[in-house]
Amino acid sequence: MTRATRTCPICGKPRLAEHTPFCSTRCRDRDLLQWLDGGYALPGPAPDPMGDPDAIEGLHDRGQNDD
């Protein structure tokens, strides 16, 4: 039984143990930058602006609240 080689999720090259799950520092850093730039998002419910007092103040400032 042969074990399938796992690949880097960024470039598809074989993984290296020291950079798992990536193949290199370059791919690891590219993935981190993608997270920091907001390129990835975790699924979840949309934020409720009524639950955030700062968001409500922002609506007042822009004249978008009916109060």
N, C-alpha and C positions, 0 to 999 in steps of 0.2 A: 504494500500500500504506500503510495507516494503522497507526500504532503504538498499541498499547493503553496506556491510562493506568494506571500502577501505583498502587495505593491503599495507604493506611496500614493496617498489620495490626491496629491497635487500634480505630480508628473507621470505617475504610472511605473516608475522604475522600482526594482526590488528594494524593500526596506532594509535599513541597517539597524542593528540592535541599539547602538548608541544614540540614534535619532528617532526611534520608534514613536509614532507610526510612520515617520517620514524617512526619506532616503538620505537627506543631507540637512545641514544647518540652513542652507538657502531655502529649501522647501518648508522647513519648520518656521523660519522667519516670515515667509510669504503668507503662511496660514495665520500666524499671529497678527500680521498687518491687516489681513482680511477681517479678522474679528474686531480689531481696534477701529477700523474704518466703518464698521457697521454693515459689512458685506454679508454677514451671517446673522440670522435672527432665530430665536427660539420661539416655537409656536405657542400661542396662548391667547387668551381673550384680549380684545382691544382695550386700551386704558380708558377708564371712566373719568372724564374731566371734572365731573361733579364730586368725585371722591378726593380730588387734589386741590386744596385751597389756593395754591400758587397758580394752577391752571385757570381757576375762576377769576383771579385777579387779572390775569393776562387777557381774558375775554372783556373785562371792564375797560382795560386800557385801550383796547382796539374797538370798543363800541359794539361788540357782538353779543352782548347779553341783553335780554329783554327786561331786566329788572328796573 
